[in-house]
Amino acid sequence: MKLLKQVIEDQGVVLSDGVLKVDAFLNHGIDPELMSEIGREFAARFEEAGITKILTIESSGIAPSLMTALELKCPLVFARKQKSLTMQDNLYSADVYSFTKEKYQTISVSKDKLTKTDNVLIIDDFLANGQAALGLASIVQDAGASIAGVGIVIEKSFQPGRTLLTGAGLRVESLARIASLSENKVTFVKNEEA
Ligand code: 5GP
């Protein structure tokens, strides 16, 4: 997605060979017009897939997912990273190793938010080692629902996430694919439409 790549080039900050900071438009500040374009792009890619629900994870997955849900006219559910007083039991849960926090976190979704008849699009902001997406996928499977695919805003293609997800039989659609963050610069995967 051309606009997204341009914004990454202009506003992304390479923190190390493995980590990109995008607080300017996705992880702290949020660019509404960019989110709206992202929603349109995911919706176009999955419009024939018969999506009934979008599942993401708090907090940075919510903005792109909401815009996609608006386009696909379907509900959005986000997995929570912490239990709250209002959400104690009747949960689907998965333990996920957090790439940025470097520790395991339990993510949860209320059982009443997913049904067997759902065809779910999983969306997340980044794909690195694939752990967040696999955790969300296991929650969908626990609910007996189908997974239509995984939509990723920024894929770091030099990390193993995509291979893990496609190896598990999942369709992965990433809007920007990064080949490398070395030498302090973002290099995108060449020869692709996105
Ligand atoms: P994974 O579970 O695929 O290893 O990592 C994906 C999750 O880690 C995303 O939900 C995202 O929050 C975070 N993440 C992974 N890599 C990056 C990165 O380079 N920059 C930022 N800001 N977050 C990342």
Residues whose N, C-alpha, C, O or C-beta is under 5 A from the ligand:
A	BS01	5GP	G18 V19 L20 K21 V22 N27 Y97 F99 T100 D124 F126 L127 A128 N129 G130 Q131 A132 A133 G161
